[in-house]
């Protein structure tokens, strides 16, 4: 039974006998903090086993489940579950350990057996910080209700940290133009989310782009003059602040003044990654004199001083510092580096050792591989998370921060990323105990309550289309590009996605997705969050299939062949038909702004296909 867990247990010791849930189980604890998780357990007993029951606030007497505090358990997130014939005893040193014990018991209940084998479960996490960084800036700004529901799922998987990646989608009082038209998060929403996180033992850690990735802010006329290289990549203000302009640190100081005090966590992520233009524009003279790395470090130290003003420990992405490794020894000892790498064999995974040898605290930061795809790059995500978890274990990382991005308008759906979140949680809790061969099946069974094997097979097929199409690529899938790529090749598009993929691979994608179990009906008893996730997976599958069919037709046309107008008309109609379900699912979880960007792209693609049909 216990090999079907999503989050692997550290130790299970069998005992004689079996425990059977009574018809009306009593769930007892002397701590009010335990009422919330016991309420979750009560709901699962009702839904999975049809049992009634109640919660009692007492410290003594018979009970089907009793939670108690045990000073002999050393770590705050550690717990022990004893399943005996007369009841289940949970012991923990702190509220968090009790909460996680109940989450384990909830998964056992979800397996559907009313009678359980007696045993003792001793469990504890390997990594202290087990986090998720969720992109809220590239298009989708999730509603508060969505974020609360996500927190509950992450906490169930024993994640204890959430970062919302913010570039510009916050409502600043002093700078009201920032975020306008992007449905920005408000201070009240941040505070409400933080309160909800605390109930589920999740730290809400602030995260704000503070150097690079500021193209949306720098595009605004009042801030354009602060850019390092206005016009870079065709962007009015570029993407990166000019570090030698006093106005840059002044702007960051004013943003921090409104944003940082909202967060109770000691850590704050200043980001400072991918400063592409640094030393090539307005700071070039200083960079030529002192070095690009020195210019970067000088601005980072200014940001560090701002964080200390608010009592925060600076966290920063490590990519630029690893390009200038001589800087590692010059950093303040209280900076935490976030070493990210999203490819399975990426070089920065092994470079974790350099950070460790420099005596700095750090997190390893893999990703869900859900961005720039419709259905994720599932094998790469699992390989990437595996490799980083092992390296983090070897190098004594403080934790694992799993990332999920929304590049190019955030067309990818949250439901597609849940598998990656859960796998990252499993590797962060017990990096040596994850059974990868059965993980997807276990995840599907416990998360969606569906027949696990067909759904797991379908999810694996969808998560592998980036390979099946015959042209695996770094950091995305060509099928993502091909869905909206013009069908006729222009002279400037010699490296187009459609050209890169193979006809045999595309035909296989169409064949596999046409018979996928994701096309089957949904269970009516699923909670709304999981039901929407399955619908998102279904639409992702439909988009990949349509992308492959368009690419096959385009290949024929580009080679001088003929394609029936009726076939093109069907594909054009499917592109147009995407708008309805895409809009519905977007609005089911997210605020409305920037939905228009994707709908405009779909409609543009539809018009291009209609014009093509007239030409043929």
N, C-alpha and C positions, 0 to 999 in steps of 0.2 A: 504493500500500500504506500509506504513512505517514499518509494522511488518515483512516485507520480507527482511529487511536489514541484512547484515552479522554483521556489527558493530552497536550495539544498540544505538539509540539516547537518549539523556537525557530527552528532553522535546519537544513535538510537540503540538502546540496550533492551532486548526482549525480556519479557517476564511471563510467568504462567497466568493463564486465565484470559477472560474476555470481558469487556465492558459493553453493556447495551444501554443506549439512551432511553430513559423513561419517557412515558407519554407527555408528561408535563415537567420537564427538567427545571430544577432550581439552580440559578447561577448566582454565586455569592461572592462578595468582597467587602472589606471594611473601608475601602478607599473610593471616594467619589470619582476620582480620575479613571477608575475601571468601569464605570457605568457605560461610557461611550462604546468601548470595544465589546463589552458584554452585550450591549444592545445590537451591535452588528452580528454577533454570534447568534443571538436569539432570532434575528431575521433570517439567517441562513438555515437554522434548524427548522424554521417554519417553511421556508421555500423548498429546501432540499428533501427534508424528511417528513414534512407535514406535522411537526410537533409544536404544541403550545409550550408555555413556560413563563417564568417570571424571574426578575432580578431582585435579590435581597441584599441589603446593606448590613451584613453582620459578619462577625469574625469567628463564629463557632456554630457547630451543628451540621447535620447531614446536608449534602448538596451534590448535585451532579457535577458541577464545576465550582471549585473554590480557588480564589486568588489570594495569596498572602505575600507579605514582604519577608524576605529572608536575608539577614545581614551576612550570612555565609557566602552569598553569591556576590562576587567582587565587582563586576562591571555593571554599569547602569543599563546597558542594553542586553545583557545576558539573562537567560531564563532557564527554568527546568519544568518540564511537564511530566507528571507521573500519571499514567492511565492504569487504574486498578479496577478490579471487579465492582467495587463499591462507589467509584466516582473518579473524577479527574482533578488532580491537585496541581496548581500552577504556583511556582515560587519565583520571585524576582526581587532584586534589590531596589528597583526604582520603577516609576510609572512606565517608562519607555520599555523596559524589559517585559512588564506585564502586558503591555499593548502588543508587542511582537509575539508573545506566546499565544495570545488570542488569535492573531492573524494566522499563525500556523494551525491552530485548531479549526479555524474557519475553512482552511483549505482541506483539512481532513474531512470535515462535514460535507464539503462540496463534492467529495468523491462518492458520496451517496450511500455509504454503508452505515446502517444503524448500530451494528455491532463492531467494536474495534478491538484489535489485539492489545493486550496489556504490554506496557513497555515504559521505559524512561527516556525522555528526549532531553538532552543537554545541548543547548544551542547558544551561539554568540557570533557577532560579526567579526570579520577580519579587518576591514577598513573602517576607520573612525568616521570619515566623511564619505557618504554614499549619496551622490547628488545627480540631479538632472538640470541641464540648462536648456530652456525652451525659448526658441526664437519668437518674439512678438513684434518684430520690426519690419519684416520683409513683405508684409501684405496682411496676413491674418493677425488681428488683435483679439485674443479670446475674451469671451465674456467672463465676468466674475463667477458665474455659476459653472461654466466649463472648467475654470481653474480650480474651483473647490472640488469638483468631481474628480479632476485629474489628481489633485493632492491625495484624495482618499484612495485612489488606485495605487499611486506611488507608495504611499505609506503602507498599504497592504503588502506590497513587495519589499517592505522594510527599507525604502529610501528615506533618508533623514535630512535631505537638503534640496531646495528648489531655488533656481535662479531664473528670472525672466530676463532674457537678453533684450535690452532696450537701447536703441539708437536715438530715436526722436519721438516715440509714441508715449509721451507723458505730458500731462497738462501743467506746464510751468506758468506760474503767475507772472514772473518778471519777464518771461520770454514767451508770450502767448502765441506767436506765429509758429513756434516749434510744435509740431504735432497737429496743427490745424489741417483738417481734411483727412486725417488718418485715424479717427476714433481713438484718441489717446487714452491711456489709463489715467485715472484720477487718484489723488492722495487717499480719498475715502476707500477706493477699491483696493489699493495696496494695503491699507490698515485692516480692512475686513478680511483680505486674504491671509494676512499675517496671523490674525486671530484664529482663523480656521486651521492654518498650518500648525500652530501651537497645540491645538487639540489633538492633532494626529502625530505629534512629535517630529515635525518637519520644521527645519530652520528656513525661513525665507531670507535669502542672501541677495542684497542689492547688486545689480549689474548695469553699468552704463558705459557705452562707448565714449571714450575720453580723449582719443588721439586720431586713430584711423576710423574708417567706416562712418564718417559723418557727412556723407554726400547729400543726404536729405536736408540737413541743417545748412550746409555750405551752399546749397542751391538757392537759399532764400537771400534776397538782396541785402538785408541788414548784416549778414554774416559772411557774404561771399569774399570779402576782403581778407578774411582770416585764413583762407585756404593756402596750402603750400604751393599748389600749382593749379590755379583756376584753368578750366578747359581740359584737364586730364581726363582721358577717355570720353571726351565730349560732354563732361559734366561741368556746369557753370562754375562751381567752386572747387572742383576736384573731390577727393575723398578724405583728405588728411589735413588736420590743422597745421599751420606754420608754427613750429615750436619756438622760433625766435621772435615772434610777434607778441608783445606783452598782452595784447587783447585776447590771445588764445587761452592763456591760463586764467585770465579774468573771467572769460565766459564759463570755463569749467568750474571755477570757484562759485559762480552764481548759480549754476545748475546744481552743484553739490549742496549748496545751502538749502535748497528746497527738497532735494531728493534723499540724501543720505540720512537725515534725522528720522525718516519714516521707518527705518529698519532697525530692529533690535539686535540682530546678529552682529558679532564682533568682526566678521569678514565682510569686505566689500570688493566686488570685481570691477576694476577700472578698465578692463579689456586691453586697450593699447596694442592691438594686433594689426597685422597687415597694413602697415603704414607705407603703402606702395611708393608714394611720391617723395618720401623723406630724403632730403639732401639733393634733390634734383631741381627744385624750384627756388623759392625765396630763401631757404636756409642753405643753399648750395655753397655760398661763400664760407659760412661757418663750418659746414661739413667738410669742405676741402681743406680747411685749416686744422680742425680738431678730429675729424673722422665722423662718419654717419652715426656710428655707435655712440660716440660721446654726446652728440646732439640729442639722440634718442634718450640716453640715460639722464641727461640734464632735465628734460621735460618730465620724465617719469618720476624723478626725485621731487619735482615741484608738486606733482599729483600726490605722491606719497605723503608729503607734508600736509596737504589738504586733508587726506584721510586721517592722519594722526590728530588733526584738529577736532575731529568728531569721534575720536577714540576707536577708529576702525583699523583693522589689519588689512593692508593692501594686498589684493589678489590680482594677478595680471597674467594674460596669456604669454607663453614663453617663446613664441616663434621668432620674434625679432632679437631677443637676447641670445637665442641659440645661433643666430647668424653672426653674432658678435660675442663669442663665448668668453672673451677676456673681460666682459662686463660683469660676469656672474660673481666674481670676487669683490666687485665694487658696490654690490647691492646691499641695502640695509638688511640685517639678519631677520627682520620680522616680515619681509615680503614673502608671499606664497606664490609660487609659479605654477601656472596651469599649462601643462605640456600636452598640446593637442596634436593629433595625427589621425586622419580618417581613412587611410588605406591600410589593408591588412599587413603589408610588408613595408610600411612607410618608415623612412629613416629616423624620424624624430622619436619613434618608440624606443629604439636602442639608445638614443641620446639622453634618455632619462637619467642614465648613469652620470652624465656630466653634471646635471643639476644636483643629484645626490652627493657627488664628490665635492661640490662647492659648499656643502653644509647648509643648503637652503631647504625649507619645507616646500612640498610640492604635491600636486594632485596629477594623476594620469587622466587624460581626457579623450576617450574614443568617441564614436558617434553612431547613431542609428542607421546611417546611410539612407535615410528616407528622403532627402532633398534632391532636387533635380532628377527625380524619378516619379513614377506614379505609384509603384508598388514596392519600393525600397530595393536595395541591393542586399538581400538577406544574408547570403554566405559571407560577403565582405564584412558586413556589420558584425557578425558573430566572430569571424577571424580577428577583426580589429579589436573588439572588446576583449577577446581571449588573450591576445598578445599583450595588450596594455595591462590587463589585470595581472598577468604573470610577471611582467616587467616591474609593475608597481610593487608586487609582493617581494621580488628580489631586491629592490632598491629602497624598501621601507617607505613607500609613499604614504602620505597622510590619508589619502582617499582616492576615490574614482568618481569623476564628474562626467556623466554621459551627456552628449550634446545632440540637439536636434535643430536643424536649420530650415529656412524657408526661402532660399535663393530664388530669384527670378519670379517674384510675385506669389510665392508660397502656394503653388498649385497642389503640392502634396498634402495629404490629410493626416490629422492626428491619429486616426485609427490605424493607419499604416505603421506608425512609429511605436505603437504599444508593445509589440513583440520585442523591439530593440530596447525599450525601457526596461522590460521585465528581464531580458537576458543580461543587461548591464547590472541590474539590481542583484541578480543571482551571483554574478561574478564578483560583485563588490562585497556581498555577504560571505560567500564561501568560494573563493576563486579556484580551489582545487576539487570542489565537490560537484560541479555541474556536469550532468550527463547530457552532452550535446546531442547525442543521437535521438534522445527521447524528449528533448526540451520543447520543441515546437508542438508536439502532440500533447504534452502535459499542459503547456500554455493554453492551447485551444480548448482542451477539455475543461480546465478550471476557470478560464476567463469567460468563455462563451457558452459553456454548457451544451455544446453541440457534439455530435459524434466526432471524436477527436481525430481519428485517422484521416477521414476524407477532407476535413477542413484543414488539417495540418499539411496534407499533400497539396491542396489547392493554394495555400499560403506560400508554400515552398516553390511551387511553379511560378506564381506571380512575382515572388522575390528573386527569381532567377532569370527573368526575361532579359535583363541587361547582358547576361551571358548567352542565352539562347539565340538572341538576334544576330549572333555571329561577330559582334564587335564590342567586347567589353571596354569600357572607358573609365578613366579616373574621375572620381567625384561626381558621378551621375550616370544617366542612361541615355543612349542615343534615341530611344523611343520617346523620351520626354521632349526632345527637340523636334523629332519627326512629326509629332502630332500636329504642329502648326507651321511646319516648314513648307514653303511654296513647292508645288509638285514638279514644276519645271525648273531645271538647274540654270542659274545665272552664272555669268563668268566670274563673279565675285564669291561664289559659293562652292568652289571646287572641293572643299573639305566638308561638305554638308553631311548631316547625319544620315540621310537616306542613302547617299552614295557609299557610306562606310559600312553599313550593315549588309549582310548577305541575303540573297533571295531564299536560300534553303533555311536559314535561321529564322527569317520573318514568317515563312510558311509554317514552321514548327510553332512559333509563338501563337499564330492564329489558331492552329489545330489544338494546342494545349489549353488555351484560354476559352475556346468554344465549348469544351467539355468540362470546364472547371466546376468544382463543387461550390464555388463562390456564387454561381448563378442560381443556386437552389434557394428556396424560400427561407425566410428568417423565422426564428423561434419567437412566438408572441410573448413568452414569459421573460425574455431578456430585459434587464434594466435598460433605460433609455440610453445611457452612455455606451454600453456595449452593443446595443442594437444599431446605433448610429455608426459605431466603428465597423460593424459588418457591412453596412450599406456603403461606407467609405471604401472598404476593400473591394466591394462589388464594382463601384464606379471606377476605381483605379484599374481593375481588370478590364473593364469596358474601354477605358482610354488607351491602355496598352494594345488591346486587340485592334481598335480602330487605327491607331498609329501604325501598326504593322501592316494592316490592309492598305492604308494610304501609301505607305512606303513601297509596297509591292506594285501598286498601280503606277506610282511615280517612276519606279525603275523601268517599267515597260515603256512608258511614254518617253523617258529620257534616252532610251535605246532605240527610239524610232518605231516602236511597236504601237499597236492599237488597243485601246481600252473602250469597252462599250459605254456609251453615255448613260445608260440605265444604271450601270455599276457605279460610275462616278456620282450620279445623282443620289444613289443610296448612301454613299460615303458622305457626300455633302449634307444630306439630311441628318445623318448621325452626328456630324459636327455641330449642326444647329441645335439638335436635340440635347446635346450635352449641357447647354446653358441652364435648362430647367433644374435637373437634379444637382448640378454643380452649385447653383445658387442656393437651393434648398439646404444642402448639406453645409455649405459655408455658413449660412445664417443660423443653422442649428447649434453652432458652437461659437461663432465669432461675431464681432461687431461688423457693421455693413461696409464701412469705407474700404477701398481698394479691391473689393469684389469686382468693381467695374473694370479693373485692369485685365483680369482674366476673361471676363465676358467679352470685352472689346477685342481681345486676341482671338477668341473663338469665332466671333462674328466676322472679323477680318479674314480669317482662314476660309470661312464659308463663302464669302464674297469672291475670294480668289478662285475657289473651285467653280463657282457659277460662271465666272468670266472664262475660265479654262474650257468649260463645256461648250461655250459659244464659239470658241476658236476651233474646236475639233470637228 
